[in-house]
């Protein structure tokens, strides 16, 4: 099986998320970035850091990206997420918009 090669900001995001490090996740985003997840919108680095910290406190999980495609010029990563949350495991789609080497937006969907 070939190794999945992700753009650097996306690889950094998944590495930080794998370690459930909210500070490192937040550093992957632009100052005015937006994350949409589970019907909620988190705008700005502080809100993104709080979102990731809450998820990491509530659940223990692993993420394993296994596919990369492009949709309308934006990278979309499919990742297997397994943990102690309802419905585990689940394959989630992460749609990124990159800007100057950082993540400007992220939308996570099933």
C-alpha positions in Angstrom: 0.0 0.0 0.0 1.4 3.4 -0.9 2.0 6.0 1.8 -0.4 8.9 1.8 1.4 12.2 1.2 -0.5 15.1 2.6 0.2 18.8 2.1 2.3 20.1 5.0 -0.3 22.1 6.9 -2.7 19.1 6.7 -0.1 16.6 7.8 0.7 18.9 10.7 -3.0 19.1 11.6 -3.4 15.3 11.7 -0.2 14.8 13.6 -1.3 17.3 16.3 -4.8 15.8 16.4 -3.4 12.3 16.8 -1.7 13.5 19.9 -4.8 15.4 21.0 -2.7 18.5 21.3 -5.1 21.5 21.1 -2.3 24.1 21.1 -0.5 22.4 18.2 -3.8 22.0 16.3 -4.6 25.7 16.7 -1.1 26.6 15.3 -2.1 24.9 12.0 -4.7 27.6 11.3 -4.7 31.2 10.1 -5.8 33.8 12.6 -9.3 34.1 11.1 -9.8 30.4 10.2 -13.2 28.7 10.5 -13.9 25.1 11.5 -17.3 23.5 10.9 -17.9 20.3 12.8 -21.0 18.6 14.1 -23.3 21.5 13.1 -21.2 24.1 14.9 -18.9 26.8 13.6 -15.7 27.7 15.4 -14.2 31.0 14.2 -10.7 32.2 15.1 -7.7 30.4 16.6 -9.0 30.7 20.2 -12.3 29.1 19.3 -10.6 26.4 17.3 -8.2 25.6 20.2 -11.2 25.4 22.6 -13.1 23.1 20.2 -10.2 20.7 20.0 -9.5 20.9 23.7 -13.1 20.0 24.5 -13.1 17.1 22.0 -9.8 15.8 23.5 -11.2 16.0 27.0 -14.4 14.3 26.3 -13.1 11.5 24.1 -10.0 9.4 23.4 -9.6 8.7 19.7 -7.2 8.0 16.9 -7.3 9.3 13.4 -5.9 7.5 10.4 -6.0 9.4 7.1 -6.3 7.0 4.1 -7.4 9.0 1.1 -6.8 12.4 -0.5 -8.7 13.9 -3.3 -9.4 17.4 -4.6 -12.9 19.0 -4.9 -13.2 22.4 -6.4 -9.5 22.9 -6.0 -9.5 22.1 -2.3 -7.9 19.0 -0.6 -10.4 16.6 0.9 -9.0 13.9 3.2 -10.9 10.8 4.3 -9.8 9.5 7.7 -10.9 6.6 9.9 -11.6 7.9 13.4 -11.8 5.3 16.2 -12.4 5.9 19.9 -14.7 5.9 22.9 -17.4 8.0 21.2 -20.9 6.9 20.0 -20.8 5.4 16.5 -17.1 4.6 16.6 -15.4 3.8 14.2 -16.4 6.3 11.5 -14.8 7.5 8.3 -14.9 11.3 8.2 -14.2 13.7 5.3 -12.1 16.7 6.1 -12.4 19.5 3.5 -9.6 22.0 3.8 -8.9 25.4 2.3 -5.3 26.4 2.6 -3.9 29.9 2.6 -0.2 30.9 2.8 0.9 27.5 4.3 -1.8 27.4 7.0 -5.4 26.1 7.1 -8.0 28.8 6.5 -11.0 26.6 6.8 -11.9 23.1 7.7 -15.3 21.3 7.3 -15.6 17.9 8.8 -18.5 15.6 7.7 -19.5 12.0 7.7 
